[in-house]
Amino acid sequence: MRAIKYSARYLAGLAGSCFAVCVNSTRSHGVRVQECQPRAAHILRKSYVLLVTVSMNPPPQSVPFLDRRMQRNLFLLASCQAVGQAANTMMFTATALAVLSFSPLRDLATLPMTLQHIGVMIWVFPASLLMQRVGRRYGFQTGSLFGILGATVCGYGLYVSSFYLMCLAGLILGYAVANLQMYRFAAVELVPPAYRAKAISWVTAGGVAAGIIGPALARWTHDIWVPMYIGTYVAMVAVHIVVFTIMAFIRFPSMRTEPAVDQASTITLPPPRPLWQIAMQPRFIAAVVAAMVSYGTMSFLMSASPLAIVGCGLPHTEAHWVISLHVLGMFVPSFFTGNLITRFGVVRVMAWGSAVLLGGVVVGLMGMSEWHFRIALCLNGVGWNFLFIGATTLVTTCYRPNERGKAQALNDFLVFGTTGTASLLAGFLQERVGWFPLNWFSLVLISFSVLSIAWLWYRPEMEPEPA
């Protein structure tokens, strides 16, 4: 049908061209109509060759259109990202300061957040396997139930001044965050392959609302009840209930492993590869290293920033504003990061992310005023966005559909193992050596990102073509 369509267009153009040649020749040069025949015959011969070529090789199909169902599912998933990430932002904003309100262990104030990252590392494989068995929707709703339980335990731990209960809550909340991080992989499954980078970017953009909702709720609720910040954890419970409700309206494709034989084409599909074989791909290694650096550096500086802000004499509310700007920096670029990847390539966008992360560290080393913190943490968020979305897009090209569960789980296991270590070191180093050495150490992390991107840059066969 496409060949017939294009053939008809060329036939119409051919007729018009022949007529135009004859008319122009008679008008411009006073030539009789009969003299137009050789020129028309020449055009006929060239057009015939072109017509056959187009009929046998029609132009490539355009990019598939996202129908209403796909758009609706993406919007709802982005809404879950916005609300769920808001709860995570509240955890980062409130927990270290809440621990300081009753515990003398100042250098361990970030331990509950560290255990949350370790919880992600522990829970990511069980969560992924559960989704492979029962589907994305029920898996994500199970994550919301863990979020409700974790926020409840954290609030109760603060109420009874139990540091150990707050650490336990961090481990429980790790399951909820592990599910939250899988939204970006679920987004890829809701759209055609050409929209891979854009879908990841669009769903991640839901964090823009999280950058407003989370810190705003922390500001409004941190002192409404005693002890301080217990109202924040009550609000977190409500937020996870909202995520549980929205998730019920999203229709995800089946997570079951595809059959070994494609009945339509009778082509045998390859069986799933061992996990070590997937992990040893150079492209997978480079993508995971970049993701580890982006999340590790972001967590390293974000976890320590509230302690540094309060420690240098600024009010608690300034920490809320800084975290708000940081989260906005993380997610506002998502509105165009997917388009940048499609246009310029994933490696170039990842290189920009490393450069912006470096710029944030430089600003952090220039001073400790409120604007130094605001600009440094905002740039830190933007750099994370470019580097992490680029790395995620690259990871999705390294596995087959029947390998996605274990490949995605391994990626997040490694990423959040690094993030948990960075979060633990953040509080310790902030209390022992201060904010400036913390930023100098961040340069070491960013150097690994630069090396992995340089590896991709000088081996272009490792980078997939832009979608």
LODO-554490 format. One record per residue: residue in three letters; z, x, y of N, C-alpha, C in turn. Coordinates in steps of 0.02 Angstrom, whole numbers, plus 50000, padded with zeros to 5 digits. Last residue first. Layout:
! residues N
alaZXYZXYZXY;...
This chain:
! residues 467
ala509555088150364509375081650336508905078050382;pro509025105250358509325099650395509085093050368;glu509145113550199508745111350255509095105650292;pro510605123450161510135118150148509725116450210;glu510785140950146510885135150189510385129750173;met510415151150063511035147750047511145141550090;glu509315156950118509195152550060509825148850039;pro509795165450218509595158650237509455154150178;arg510855176150235510565173750173510355166650183;tyr511345178250358510895183350333510635181850263;trp512165166850370511635168050419511115173050392;leu513125167750270512635162350268512035163950313;trp513785179050322513495179250255512965173850247;ala514245173950442513755179450443513415180050375;ile515175164950391514595162450426514045167750431;ser516115173850337515775169150293515145166250326;leu516515180850454516195184450399515815179650353;val517115170650529516525174150556516155177850500;ser518205167450447517685162450461517045165850485;phe518925179050458518655177150392518105171950400;ser519295178650593518835183950570518535182350502;ile520245168650600519575167150625519075172450602;leu521365175550550521085169850513520365168550534;val521565184750653521425187150585521105181650543;leu521885176750760521245180350762521055183050693;ser523155172550731522605167750721521925171250723;phe523925182950774523825182250702523255177450687;trp523935180150910523595186250886523465185750811;asn524695168450909523985168050926523615174350905;leu525935173850872525635168550831524885168050845;pro526225182250979526045185250914525725180150866;phe526485171051073525925175651082525745179351017;trp527645163951028526985160651033526415165651036;gly528815172750916528585169450977527855167150974;val529555178050812529175182650854528875179450916;arg530395167750758530575174850751530205179350799;glu529885155050786530595156350800530755163850799;gln528555156850747528705154550815529425156050833;leu528645160450613528425165450662528585163350733;phe529125148050559529495154350550529305159450603;gly528135138750595528825137950619529215144350614;ala527015145050529527015143350600527715142750628;leu527185146250393527235152250433527295150750507;leu526945132750358527595135850345527695142050389;ser525595131350397526105127150428526805130150418;ala524965140550312524935141550385525485137550420;thr525215134550187525485141250202525505142550277;gly524505122550205525225122450194525545129150208;thr523195127550219523505123850273524265123650266;thr522945133250093522955137450154523315134050211;gly523005121450020523445126950003523505131750062;phe521995114450078522675112550096523195117250069;val520865121150025520945120350097521675118950114;leu521045120249886521035126849919521165126249994;phe520995106249871521565110149844521605116949879;asp519755102949923520355100949960520975104649935;asn518935108849821518855110549892519495109049930;leu519365102149706519465109349712519415111549785;ala518945089049738519655090449728519795097949735;gln517565090449741517915088449802518655090149796;ala517365093849605517165098449658517515096849723;lys517845082749534518195089149527517995094049581;gly516935072549586517665071849585518025078549582;arg515585076649570515885076149637516645075949636;glu514775077449463515265082849471515695082049533;asn513815067949464514305067449410514815073149411;pro513025071949576513445065949579513975065549524;arg513265090049593512885084149573513325078049576;tyr513595101249731513765097949669513315091949656;cys513285106149856513425111049803513585107749736;thr513215098449966512575100549938512665104949877;thr514495096650012514185090949979513495092649950;val514755108650081515045107650014514685102049977;leu514105106350202513845111550158514115110550087;thr514935096650258514225095050245513935100050195;thr516095104450271516085098650226515375096650208;ala515685113750368515875116050301515865110350251;gly515465105050478514925109150451515075111350380;ile516755100150494516225095450476515625099350448;phe517415112450526517605108650468517065103750446;leu516785117350643516825121550584516965117350521;phe516875106750736516235109750720516255113450653;asn518305104350733517815099150718517145102150696;trp518905116550771519025113750704518495108750686;gly518465116950905518235121950857518335119650785;val519195105950955518455105850956518175110850906;gly520535110550938520295104550904519535104250900;asn520555121751021520705122550950520455116550910;leu520365115651144519835119851116519935121051042;cys521645109451149521035105451151520445109351122;leu522515120351149522525115751092521915111251091;ala522145126251274522105130051211522085125451151;ile522395116051367521705118551357521645122151290;arg523795114151349523315108551344522615111051329;phe524375126851370524455123451306523925117951297;his523965128951503523765133651451523825130451382;trp524615118251565523885118251560523625123451511;glu525965121851558525735115751524524975115651515;ser526025139851526526105133951568525845127851530;met525915152251466526295146951432526455141251479;gly524425162851446525025160351479525345154751440;met523405168651372523405169751444524035167151479;leu523335165151240523625171651256523685172951331;gly522665153051245523375153151225523715159651240;val521385157651275521745153751325522495153751309;val521095163651150521105167751212521495164151267;val521115152651065521615157851057521675162151120;gly519985145751112520645142651117521205147751110;gly518955154851080519105153351150519785150251159;leu518995153850940519175160150972519345159151045;leu518515140750928519185142450904519435148950936;val517215143050976517675138851015518395139950993;ala516695151250875516735153850944517215149650986;ser516745142850764517155148950764517235151750835;gly515815133050808516515131350796516965137450796;trp514615140350810514895137850873515635136050865;ala514495142050671514595147950714514875145850782;met514255128850633514875132150611515015138450652;val512995127350691513555123350716514225126350694;arg512265136450611512325137550683512905133550713;val512385130450484512665137150496512755138350570;val511705118150492512425118250483512725124950499;gly510495114450621510695117450558511445118450553;phe510045107550731510085114850735510275118250670;arg509955093750694509455096850737509455104450731;thr511025090650610510345088650591509825092450630;ile512075095550688511935098550623511225096950600;leu511995086650796511905093850807511745097450741;asn512285074550733511625075550763511485082950775;gly513635077150698513125075850646512425076850672;thr514235078350825514205084150780513675083150726;phe514395067150905513745070650907513705076650860;phe515615061750877515085057150896514405060550897;ser516485072250857516175069250798515625064250815;pro517115076050975516455079050960516115075950899;val518355068550957517835066251004517155069550990;phe519205075750867518795070150843518275067650892;met519905086650922519705086750852519165081550836;gly520205082451050519735087951041519495088450970;leu521155072751014520525070651045519995076151040;val522135081550969521825076950921521175074150950;his522455088151090522225091951031521855087350982;leu522935077951169522315081351188522025085351130;ser524085074951091523575069851104522915073051123;ile524805086751099524555084651033524005079351042;val525085086251237524695091751210524395089851142;trp525875074651246525235075051281524795080551253;his526985078351169526585072451150525895072751183;ala527475089151242527225090351174526795084551151;glu527905082351355527325086851362527035088551293;thr529045075951311528435071851322527815076251331;his530005086051311529735083551247529085079751257;pro529665098051446529975092151416529645090151350;leu529815116151439529435110151455529745104151420;gly530455127851396530755123851449530375117651469;cys529975134351286529875137751351530095133251410;gly530255125651180530615131951185530535135551252;val529335115551193530045114051209530435120551219;ile528205123151157528225119451220528945118051240;ala528495128151030528385132751085528445129251153;leu528605116250957529185120650962529115125551020;pro527295111150970527865107450997528485111851005;ser526525122350908526495120950980527065116551005;ala526565124050771527035128050812527045125750884;ser525575115550725526255114750700526765118350744;met524425120550790524675113850806525395112950784;leu524235133250733524395132650804524675125850822;phe524055130150596524485135650617524715134850689;ser523075120350593523755118650574524255123850598;met521965128150636522165122150672522895120350657;thr521915138050537522035139850607522285133850647;gly521675129750422522255134250426522425136150498;tyr520485123150451521105119250444521715123650449;ser519615134450462519655129250514520305125450510;val519835141650343519985144750407520065139450461;met519395132250248520075134850245520285137850312;ala518045130950285518495125150290519225127350289;ala517585143950257517555141450325518025135450334;val517805144150117518145148950160518155146550233;val516925133950078517655133050068518045137950112;ala515675139550110515885133250141516645132350136;ala515635151150030515605151750103515855145350137;ile515695145149902516205149849924516225150250000;phe514515137549901515165134149894515725138749919;arg513555147749909513595142749962514265139149961;pro513775154849788513895157949853513955152949910;gln514655147149655514055147049696514195150249764;met515835146049587515555152849596514905152849635;ala516145132649571516525136549621516225143349633;ile515315128949467515205125949533515535130349586;gln515915136349366515215137649382515045134749451;trp517185130849358517115137849380516405139449400;leu516915118049306517145118849375517065125949400;pro515365116249215516075118049219516275119349292;arg514235102649257514385109749246515135110849245;pro513685087849174514105091149224514245098449206;pro511955088549113512665086749107513075090149161;pro510435083049193510865088449167511595086149162;leu509485069249129509865072249183510335077649156;thr507905067249064508605068649047508945072149105;ile506865054349110507015061449121507755062549107;thr506375041449112506475044649047506575052249054;ser506315034049225505865039749222505895043449155;ala507195023449199506555022149233506075027849224;gln508335028649139507905024249101507225023149133;asp508935044249136508675039549184508165035149150;val510295048949038509575048049040509405042849093;ala511665049249052511325055649040510575055049046;pro512305039249187512085040249118511685046649111;glu513575044949302512925042349289512725043549216;thr515295040249303514795045449292514135042349273;arg515875028549427515785030649357515235035949352;met516095023449549516255030549541516135033049470;ser515015012049634515405013949575515505021449572;pro515205010549814514825010849752515265013249695;phe516364999549901516135006249883515695005949821;arg516664989050026516344989049961516044995949947;ile518144984450111517604989350104517334989050032;phe519264976550120518624973550140518034978350133;ala520394983850090520204978550044519524975550059;met520634992050198520284994950141520054989550092;ile521444984350283520734985450300520334987850239;thr522694985250215522354978850224521604979750238;phe523024998850219522984995450154522584988950160;val523115000450359522595003950321522485000550253;val524264992650385523624990750415523044994050377;ile525225000150318525084993250296524414990850323;his525235011550397524965012050329524845005150299;val525835006250513525155008950516524855009350446;ala527125003050471526674997650492525945000050492;val527615016050448527575011250393527085005650410;met527575021050579527135023950529527065019350468;ala528605013750639527915012350659527425015250609;val529665020350577529565013150564528845011150583;tyr529515032750635529385032150563529315024850542;thr529855029750767529195032450753529025031650679;gly531195026350760530715021050774530005023350760;ile531755038950747531755034550688531275028650698;tyr531755046450863531165046750821531195042450759;met533525047950878532865048550909532325049750855;pro534555036950775534375043250808533655043350833;val534225024250891534595030350878534675031050803;trp532695018050963533285017450921533615024350914;ile531765022251055531975015151058532585013851014;asp531205034751065531895033951089532115026651091;his529925034451011530365040050992531085038951015;thr528985024751043529485023150992530015028550981;trp528075029151137528395022651147528985021451101;arg527645041551087527975041151153528365034651161;ala527075037550965527635042250965528015041951031;leu526035029451011526575026450973527195030950971;ala525295039851072525545034251112526125030751076;pro524945048250964525405050651015525685045051059;gly524105037850892524675041450864525165044050917;ile523095032650980523595028250950524215032150928;ile522325043851019522635039551069523215035651039;gly521905049750904522165054050956522485050251013;ala521365038850837522005041650814522325046050866;ala520165037450903520675032250914521355034750891;val519615048950848519675048350921520205043150938;gly519485047450712520075051050736520145050850812;gly518245042350692518795037650695519445040850719;ala517435053150670517525050950739518065045650747;thr517325053550533517805058050564517945056050637;val516255044650524516915042650499517455047050528;trp515245052250587515435045650613516125043550589;ser515165063850507515345064450577515595057750605;ile514765058750385515385062550389515635062750461;ala513545053050429514075048750402514745052350404;lys512815064350469513005059350519513565054850493;ala512635071250348513015074450402513255069250453;arg511875060950275512485064150250512915066950307;tyr510735053650290511265052350338511905055950320;ala509905056350184509695058850250510245058050303;pro510465049450073510585056750082510405059350152;pro511145033450130510635037650099510755044950114;val512935029550113512315029850151511795033850111;leu514135030550046513965024050074513275023850107;glu514425043450011514205038949958513995032149983;val514905048950128514255051350103513985046550050;ala516175043050134515655041050183514965043150160;ala516895049850039516705042950025516165040550072;phe517115061650107516685061750049516455054650030;arg517965057050207517335060150227516855060650168;tyr519075052450138518645047550173517965050650189;met519895062150089519315060350049518875055150081;gln520965062850174520465068150180519845066650139;leu521715051950129521415051750196520865056950203;asn522185056850007521705051350009521345050850075;ala523055066450057522515068450011521975063150008;val523935058450128523485062750166522915065250122;ala524615052350020524245048250069523745052350108;tyr525175063649960524695059549923524285055249971;gly526045068250059525475072350041524955068450002;leu527105059750063526565058550111525955062750096;ile527885066449967527615059849953527025058249999;leu528215078350036527835078649974527525071949957;gly528935072750144528325076450156527895077050094;ala530035067550078529555062950109528895066350124;leu530685079350047530415075249993529895070350020;cys531065082850178530595087250141530285083450083;met531945072650204531345073150246530835077750213;leu532925075650109532545069350104531905069550145;tyr533395087650163533065087650098532665081350087;phe534015084250280533425088350284533035088150218;ser534765070250329534645074050268533975077750274;ser535305060550418535305067750435535235072050373;val535105047450396535705050250364535755057850376;tyr533925045950471534495041650486535145044550457;leu533045054850411533265056150479533895052250495;gly532905048350288533175055150290533415056950360;tyr532285036550329532965036250302533295043150303;gly531055041750371531485038450419532205037950394;cys530595046650246530685051150303531155048150355;val530525035050170530985040350150531115045050208;thr529505028450243530165025350235530695030650217;ala528425037050229528685035850296529385032750292;gly528245036050087528425042350118528715041550188;leu527895022350069528495025050038528725031450073;ile526695021950143527255017450160527905020250132;gly525945031450071526095032450142526675028150165;phe525845025349947526225031549952526405033050025;leu524995015049989525665013449963526115019649964;ser523855022250022524225018750075524935016950053;gly523465026749894523675031549945524065028250002;thr523075014449842523655017849813523925023149861;gln521945012649919522515008249930523145011049898;phe521125022649866521345023249935521935018549949;gly520945017349736521245023849746521505024749816;tyr520305005449762520975005149734521325011949739;arg519095011049818519515006349855520225006249828;arg518495019849722518745022249787519245017449818;gly518965018149547518555016849606518905019049670;val519595021649430519675014749453519275013149516;arg519135034949401519265030049347519265022849373;gln518995041949515518445042249468518515036849415;met520275039749568519695036449599519095036449552;leu520985048249483521135041049483520545037149514;leu520455060549517520335057949450520475050549446;ser520955061549649520235061449637520075058649568;ala522335061649626522035056349667521295055849654;pro522505073449546522665066749519522345061149559;phe522015082949647521675082049583521855075349551;val522925081349755522215080149765521835079149699;trp524275084049745524055077349728523295076549728;ile524465097449785524695095249719524345088749698;met523925097649914523665102349864523855100049793;val524745088049974524025086949970523725091349915;gly525965094949963525865088749927525125086949920;ile525725104950054525785106849983525705100649939;his525745096850167525135100450149525145102650076;gln527085092850158526555087850158525895091050138;leu527735104850171527755101650106527255095850102;thr527485106650307527215111450259527195108350190;met528235096350358527505096150366527165100950319;pro529535100850321529265094550296528505093850303;leu529555113650395529515113450322529295106650295;thr529725115650530529065113250509529005112550433;ala531005120850538530885114150565530215111350543;leu531495132950502531225128750448531055121650472;asp532045138650613531435141850587531135138050528;arg533195130850631532625129950676531985133050648;leu534355124150560533835128550532533195127750573;pro535255114750600535285121250634534745126050611;ser534765097750625534795103550580534835110050621;phe534595087450716535205087550674535275093850632;ser533465089250794533995085050822534635085150780;leu532535096250722532945100050769533525095950796;val531885085650659532315090250619532775094150665;ala531175080350767531685076350735532165080750694;leu530275090650793530775089050843531335084750814;ala529515089950675529865096150693530415094850744;thr529045076050682529485078550629529855084850648;ala528165070950783528875069250782529305073650738;thr526845075450770527155075150836527915074850832;phe526555074250635526535080850666526905080950732;met526675060250621527085064750580527115071650612;met525685055850708526385054350723526855058850684;thr524575060050635524715062950701525435061750722;asn524655051350527524725058550516524885062250581;ala524415039250592525055040350558525185047750546;ala523105041650635523635040550685524325041650654;gln522425041950517522525048350551523045047750606;gly522415028150492522765032650448522905039450480;val521635023350600522335021050593522725025950549;ala520415030350583520765030250647521505028550639;gln520075027850449520185034750471520585034850536;cys519885014150458520435016750416520595023950435;ser518755014650540519365011350564519975013650524;ala517845020650455518045024150516518675021250545;leu517745010150364518035016450341518245020750401;leu517155000450445517824999150418518145005650394;phe515925006950472516375005050527517085003950501;leu515385008050343515535014050381516025012550438;asn515224994350311515674998550271515865004950308;arg514284990750410514944987550408515434991850369;gln513184998550376513504999350442514214996450442;met512904993450248513085000450257513445001550323;arg512584980150284513134981450238513374988650245;arg511474981450368512104979050395512694980550349;asp510644997250328510684990050335511384987950358;leu509865010850395510525008450373510565000950383;phe508295015950333508675012450384509345010150355;pro507675032150289507895025350272508335022450326;val506415040550383507115040550362507335033450346;ser504745037650319505235038650372505935038450343;gln503725046650204504095040650224504605042450277;pro502315056550251502965055650219503325049550246;pro500625050150245501175053450280501835052050246;pro499695051350088499925047750147500505051350180;asn498535057850011499175060850032499425057250095;met497425049749987497725053149930498415055949947;ser497175044850115497275040150060497625043450002;val496985056450189497555052150205497705047350148;thr495805061250128496415065250128497025060950141;val494915050950156495085052350086495735056350082;leu494885052050296495095045850265495305046950193;leu494335064650318495015063350340495305057150306;val493055062450265493495067550236494225066350254;tyr492655052650355492695051050284493155056050248;ser492635059250476493135053950467493205052150393;lys491555067750457492225070450469492755065250455;arg490495058150440490655063050388491355065850396;leu490555051150563490675047650499490865052550444;ile490195060850654490885058050657491055054550592;his488875062450613489335068050609490065065650610;ala488365049850645488375051950575488855057750565;ala488465050250784488875045450747488925047350673;arg487505059850810488205061150828488665056450790;pro486305053550763486555059850732487285061350748;gln486315041350846486415041050775486635047750744;cys486005041750978486725042450961486825042950886;glu484715039050997484895046050995485625047250979;gln484655025351007484435028350944484645035650939;val485005023151139485495021751087485295025051021;arg484455036551247484375030151214484885029451158;val485355043851384485065044551318485005037651286;gly485965046251508485355042351505485005042851439;his487195051951512486625056351506485955052651503;ser488145041951528488225048351563487585052451564;arg487745030851454487925030151524487905036751560;thr487435035551328486925031851365487095031451438;ser488655041751293488035045551294487495042051335;asn489585031451297489645037051344488995040951349;val489105023351192489135020751260489155026451310;cys489225032051080488575029251099488575026951171;val490605034651079490125040051086489445037551109;ala491155021851061491285025451123490785031051133;phe490715018850931490485014750987490575018351052;cys491405028650859490665028450858490405024550917;ser492735024950887492475031450908491715031550910;gly492865012250829492935012950901492645019550926;ala492695015850694492225011350726492255011950802;leu493825024150677493155026750668492635022350704;gly494905015550695494795020950743494095023850738;ala494705007650581494675004650647494555009950701;leu494905017450484494255013950488494175010750556;tyr496235020950507495715025850520495015022750524;arg496885008950469496955011550538496385016550554;ala496545008150335496305003050382496355005450454;ser497235019150286496515019050283496225013950331;tyr498565015350303498305020850344497535021150343;lys498585004650208498775003550278498475008950323;ile498255010850090497805005750117497945004650191;ala499375019250075498705022250082498215017250112;arg500385009850062500395014250121499715017450132;met500005004149939500005000050000500005004350063;
